[in-house]
C-alpha cells in the first residue's frame, strides 16, 4: 500500500470534516473528541507550514522580479 502525500486542500477538507463532526455530535465521548482535536492540531500546523513556504516562495519570486 502506497502512502499518499497530504496536500493543503486535503488537509482543509479533513479539517472541515472534523469541525462538522464535532459540531453535530451531541455525544460527549471525550476520547473521540481528544483524538479529533489532536488530528485537527496536526492538520492546522501542516497548513500553516504550507502557507509559510508559499509566502517564502512568493517573496523570492517578487525579489527576482525587482532585480
C-alpha positions in Angstrom: 0.0 0.0 0.0 1.5 3.3 -1.0 1.3 6.3 1.3 -0.2 9.3 -0.4 1.3 12.7 0.4 -1.0 15.1 2.2 -1.9 18.2 0.3 -3.1 21.6 1.6 -6.5 21.0 0.1 -6.8 17.5 1.6 -5.9 18.9 5.0 -8.6 21.7 4.7 -11.2 19.2 3.7 -10.3 16.9 6.6 -10.4 19.9 9.0 -13.8 20.9 7.7 -15.0 17.3 8.2 -13.6 17.2 11.8 -15.3 20.5 12.6 -18.7 19.3 11.2 -18.4 16.1 13.2 -17.7 18.0 16.4 -20.4 20.5 15.8 -23.1 17.9 15.0 -22.1 15.2 17.5 -24.2 15.6 20.7 -22.3 12.6 22.2 -19.7 13.5 24.8 -17.1 10.9 24.1 -14.0 12.6 25.5 -11.6 10.2 23.9 -13.1 10.7 20.5 -13.1 14.5 20.9 -9.5 14.5 22.1 -8.4 12.4 19.1 -10.2 14.7 16.7 -8.7 17.8 18.4 -5.2 16.3 18.2 -5.7 15.5 14.5 -7.0 18.9 13.8 -4.0 20.4 15.5 -1.6 18.4 13.3 -3.6 19.5 10.2 -3.6 23.1 11.2 0.2 23.1 11.7 0.6 21.4 8.3 -1.5 24.1 6.7 0.4 26.9 8.5 3.7 25.4 7.2 2.4 25.1 3.7 1.3 28.8 3.7 4.6 29.9 5.2 6.6 28.0 2.4 4.3 29.5 -0.2 4.9 33.0 1.3 8.6 32.5 1.2 8.5 31.3 -2.5 6.4 34.3 -3.5 8.8 36.6 -1.7 11.7 35.1 -3.6 9.9 35.5 -6.9 9.0 39.1 -6.2 12.6 39.8 -5.3 13.8 38.3 -8.5 11.4 40.5 -10.4 12.7 43.6 -8.7 16.3 42.7 -9.7 
